[in-house]
Amino acid sequence: MTRAKPSAPDSGAFVADPLADDTIAAIIGPWPAGAECLDAEALARIGLVNRLMMTWGKNASLTNWKPPADTDPHIAQTLQAYLRMGSKLPDWADRAKIERAEAIFMEEGPLSCTLLFCASLPECYVLPNLADVLHIAGQLEAHTEHRIRHTAAMIFPVMMRGGLMGHDGNGLAQILKVRLIHATIRHLILRGNPQTVSHAAPAANINTPVRSMHDALMRHGWNSKRQGLPCNQTELAYTLLTFSYVFLQGMRTIGQALKREDEQAYLHTWNVMGHVLGIQSERMAHDMDAAASSFAQMQAYARMKPPHPDVRPALGQALMQAMAKSIVIPVIRHLPVPMTQWLVGMQTAAEIGLAEQASWLTRTVFVALRVLVTCIDAFGRLFSAKFSLSRMITRIMGYHLLTTLLMSQTRPLALPSEVLEHLHASVALWRHDPKAHAWLQSLELRWTHGMARNKT
């Protein structure tokens, strides 16, 4: 990965999202002078907004969305204005590139899940202030699966066919929900609209137990001059790269690099998504070189000031534990840790608490397996370009993570029923790898669907 020298922070650390921030401020109303927490009525309005967001449906319906007739007119009009403005795609959105990226996502389904869990999510925890917000908002180490499933509830509707540009797609609704959630987090942490609040919010002097996520956010405290705004433009741009650039770099690392034009199509699609999420276009990368440089610079600057306390190890370790529980095959159950160390590098692994998480035996087995598989793949490709054991093993791991953490029938993702049906139909197509020989497909099926049948 490209290394970069730390540079001075740009203005992005002190810029948030005016559209979403003003929307939440208009709904919550003025923060009570000197108050450390909102009153029950203001919190009830936030709860109402969360319920109304669940009724946002297909892309084509957002600009004409109407809430129930008994909804407070002020809240209804505020959300309608937000949807009209927020659901507009940028003029530079390229349908052909987006459709190609959707096809890539479908082709690489289980493999994408391995890279999501072992590369994208771990890299999200590197920026200390971003990790701090994740820690407060999600208590990720206590509710790891909950946070992961919320992430998937946005990624899948966006990347499935028609997610962003199809009239029947649901990607825009999911992105706009996340955008308002970010604004709510900022408002509660700062105790006011980030567009107007300039003072530091000290930690609340309250001794009663924390009752909810909203309660935790309001009590935590934040110093904007030192930390920048929560979920600021720089952090949003960084997170965007963890789901686009980090995925593409991971594909290169495991020997499954995409064509240059496919990489650009994938970056482009996530940039369109970032636009809907409220990220400024000048903070987006449009090719791998620019993405690598920007990603490395943001990490380098974040590392200049080690955090105290450091919540990142708890987040990384909780993620690894969740993965280990989801993999039913004993021989690969503990491979996510060395896999993550390989994909993100030992510096990042150490920062998120994974340097010593794998035993020497696990690390030795993983390195030996990598070397053996690499040699077998190199030999096999002398006879067939489609031969790849590394691809099969990565897909098997991804399948178990996908089915256990994301596709549980008893805990469906928080998505509309028609989206869940489409998602299950799409996942069913992943049982056959179009890039593999029939005998490799059979072997993969034995260790995925066959294991699932034996488990039941």
N, C-alpha and C positions, 0 to 999 in steps of 0.2 A: 504494500500500500504506500502511496505517495506520502513522504514526510514533508512537513512544512514548519518554518520557524514561526513562533507566536507573533501575532500582529496586534495592533491596538484594536479594541472592540469598536465595531461600527455602530451607527445609530440604531441598528436593528434591535439591540438589547433594550432600547427604551421606546420602542414602537410596538403596539399590539395590533388591534383590529377594530378600527373605528365603527364599522357597520355593526358588527356583533356586540361590541362593548356598549354602544349607544342603545341598541335594542334591549339588552338586559337592564341597563340603567333606567330606561323608560318604564320597564315592567316592574322593577323592584321599587323605584322611587328614590328620593333622597335618603342617604344614610343618616340615621339620627345622630345629631352632634354629640361627640364624646362617647358614643355607644360602641361596645366591643362586639356585640352580636345584633343581628336583625330581630325584629319582633315576629310574633307568630304569623301576622297577616302577610308580611313580606315573604316569609318562608313558604307560606301557602301559595303565593303567586308563583314562586319558583316551581313548586310541585305541580301546579296547574300547567305551566309551560311544558314540563317534562311529559305530562300525560298527553297534551295536545300534539307534541312532536311525534308521538307514536302513531298519530293518524295521518302523518305526511306519507304520501304514497308514490305513485309513479311520476317520472320526470315531467311528463306533459301536464300533470294536474297541479303542479306546485304553484304556478303563477295565478291560478284561479281557486286556490284552496280556501275552503270556508270551514270555520270551527262550528261546534254545536251552537244552536240558536241562543242558548242561555249563557254563553261565554261573555265575560266582561268586554264591552265594546272597545275599550282602550287597549286591552291585551290582544284582542282579535285583530284590530287594525295595525298594531305594532308588528305582530308576527306576519301578517299579510304583506306589509311593506318590506319586511326583511326577506321573505321568500321571493318577492318580485325582483328585488335587486340581487340577492345572493345566488339565485338559480341560473343566472345568465352565464353562458360559457364565453370564454375569451374569443375574440375575432380570429386569433391565430390557431385555434383548435383544428387539428387535421384529422378528419374522419378516418382516412386510410391508415394512418399511423395508430390511431386508437384501436381500430379493428384488428390490426396486426398484433398489438400488445395483448388484446383480449385472447387472441388465438394462442399466443405464447403462454399465457397464464393457464389456459386449458390443457395445452400440451405438457406443461411441466408441473401439474397440480401437486402430487405428493412431494416431489422434489422441492417445490416452492415452499411447502410447509416446513421442511427441514431447515431451509435457509432462513425462514421467518423466525423460527424458534432459536436456532443456533447462531444467527448472525444479526439479523435486523433488530430483534428485541434486545439482545445484549448490548448492541451499540447505542441503543436509546438511553441506556443508563450512564453513559460516560460523562455527559455534561452534568456537573454537580447540581446546578440550580434546577435543571429539568428533572433530574432524579428526585430532588427534594419535593417538587410539585407532584410527581407520580406517587411518592411515598405518602404525602398528605392526602391527596385526593382518593387514591385507591387502596392505601394500606396494602400495597402489592404483596409484601411478604406474608400477609395473613390471608389474602384473598387473591392468590395468583391466578387461578383459573378464571375468576370473574373478570379480571382486567384483560386477560388474553382473549376471552370470548368477546368482549366489547371491541377489541381491536379487529378481530375477525369479522364482526358484524358490520364493519365499515369496508374492509378490504374486499370481501367476496362480492357484495353487490356492485362495487365500483368496477371490479375486474372481470366480472362475468359478461357475456356478450350483451351489448346494448346498455351496459350499466351507466355510462356517462351520456351517450348521445341518442340512445333509443327512447322513443316515446313511452314504451312500456318498461324501461329500466327503472331501477330504484336507487341507483348510486348517488344521485344528487341529494335525495332526502337524507341518506345516511351521513353524507359529508356535512350538510347544513346542520344536522343535529349535533355532530361533534364540534362544529364551529361555535354553536351557542353554549355547549358545555364548557369549552375553553373560556369563553367570555364570563360565564358564571363563576368559574374557578378564580379568574383574575379579580372579579368584583368582590368576592367573599374574602379572599386573602388580603386585598388592599383596603377593604372596607369602603369601597366607592368605585366610581367609574375611572378606569385607568387613563382615560383621556383628560381627566381634570385633577385627579388626586396626585399631589406632589410630595406629600409627607410620608415618612416611614410609619408602618403599622407595627407597633410593639406587640410582643406576645401577650395574649389576654391573661389577666390575673384572675383566673377562675379555677376553683378547686374541685368542682363537680365532675363526674365522669363524662367523657365524650359520648354523645348520644348518636351522632350521625356523621357522614362525610362532610356535610355543610358545617356542622359544629366544629369539626377538626380544622377546616379551612379558615374559619373566622378566628379561631384561637391562636393559630400558629405564629403569626407575626411575619413581617417581611420588610426588608430594607431595599427600596427600589434604587437608591443611589449606588449601593454596593452590588446588588444582585441583578439589576435590571428589572423589567416587568415580568411577572410570571407568564409562561407560554408566549414569549415575545417573538418578533419576526425572525430573529436569528435562530432561536430554538425550533420554531416551526419549520424553517428552511432546512435545518439539520435533520429533524425528524423525517421530513420528506425524502431526504437522501438515504436514510436508513432503510426505507422501503423500496427505493428505486436503485440507486447506485450500489448499495451494499448487497442487494440481491444479485445484480449483474456481476459484481466483483466476485461474489460467492460462486456463481456459475463458472467463472473463469478458474477459480481456485480448484474446484472439483473436476476440472477438465471438460466442462460442458459449455464452454463459451459460446455466446450467441454471435451471429453476424453483426457487423458494425451497424448496418441499417436497422437491425432488430433492436439492438441496444438503444439506439436513438429513438426508436418508436416507443420503447418502454419508458425511457426518461420523459418523453413528450407527454405520454398519457398521465404519468404521475404529476407532471407540471400542470396539466389541465385540472387535475384533481386538486392540486395545491392552490390554484387560482380560486376555485370554489371554496376552499378552506380559508381563504383570506390572506394568502401569502403573496407578497409583492413580487411581480414578475422579474424585477432586477435581481432578486435573490435566488433565482432558479438556474440550474445548470442544464445545458442542452447537449452536452457530449460527455464522454467518460473522462476525458482529461480535465475538463472544467469541474466536473463533479468531484473527482479525486482531489484536486487542489483545494476546492472550497471545503470539503469534508475534513481534510487534514488540517487546514488552518483553524477551523472552529474547534477541533479537538485540542490542537496545540495551545490555543489561547485559554481554553477551559482548564488545562493542566498547569497553568502558571500559579494558580492559587489553590492548593489542596483544601478540600472542604473539611470543616469541623462543626458538628459531627458529620461523619461520612455514612450516608444511608445506602450507598450503592452496593456494597457487598451483600447486604440483606436482600436486596432486590434480585441480584444475580443468582444467589444461592437458592432462593425460593423458586426461581424459574427452572433451575436444574432439577430440583426435587420434584417439581410438577411433571417434568418430562420423564424422569426415571419411573415415576408411578404409572405413567400412561403406556409404557412399552412392556408388552407381555413376554417378549423373547429374552430370556436371561442373558444370553451372550452379548446382546447389544444394549441392554438396559442402561448401562453406565457410560455408554459411548458419547452421549450428548456433551459431556464436559470436555473431553479431549477434542471432540469435533468443533466445539465452540472456540477452544484455545487455538486450534488450527485456522479457523475461518477469520477470527477477529484479531489474532496476534496475542502474544503473552502479556504485553503492556496493558491492553484493554482488559484481558482476562484477569490480571492481577487487580486492576482497579475495581472490578465488579465482584471481587471475592472468589475467583475461581482458580487462582494459582495453585493452591494445594488441595483442591477438591477431588481430584482424581488420584487414585492410588497408583503406586509405581507399576503394579501389574496391569491395571487398566491402560495406563499410558503406553506401556511396552506393547501390549496387545494391539492398541490402536495404531502405533507407528509401524509395527510389523505388518498389520493388515493393510495399511496404506501402501507400504512398499510392495507387498505381494500383489495387491490388486493392480497397482500401477504397472507392474511388470507383466501381469497376465493381460491387462488391457492393451498394452503396447504390442504384445505378441498377437493377440486376437485381432487387432486392427490391421495387421498385415494381410489378413484374409477377408475381413469385413469391416467397413467403416462404422457399422451399427453396433459392433461389439463393445459393451461397457459394463463390467461388474460394478464399478464405482457408482454408476448411475442407478443400477438396480438396488444396491445396498442403501443409498441415500433415499430412494423412493420408498423402500420398506420402512425405514425409520419415519419418514414423513407420513406414511399411511397410518401408522399407529398413533402418532401425535394428532393427526387430523381426526381420526374416528373417536379417540378417547376424549380429547380436550375440546373439540369443536363440534362434532357431529353426534353427540350423545342424544338418543331418542328421549331420554328422561329429562334432559336439560337442554332443550332446543335454544339456538341462538335467538337473541331478541330482535327478530325480524318478522315482517308481515308473512302470513302463511303462504302467499303465492311466491314470495322470494325463497322461503325455505324449500318449497316444492321444486323450484328451479335449481336451487343449490344441490339438493339431493340427487336430482337427475343428472346434473353436471358431474358430481363426484362419482356417480355410478360409471361414468365413461372412463374414469381414471384406472379402472381395474386392468386395462390393457395399455401397455406402453407402445405407442405407434413407432417408436424409434428402436425397439428391441426385437431380437429374433424370437421365434415362437417358443423355443425351449427356455429362454430367459424369462419370457412372460409366464410360463408355467411354474417356474421356480419362484418367481415373485408372488404369484397367486397363492402358492402353498404357504408362504411366510406372512401373508397378509390376510386374505379372506379365509384361507384354511385355518390359520391360527384363531381368527375370530369365531369360526364355527366351533372349533374345539373348546374355546373359552365358554361358549354358551351351552 
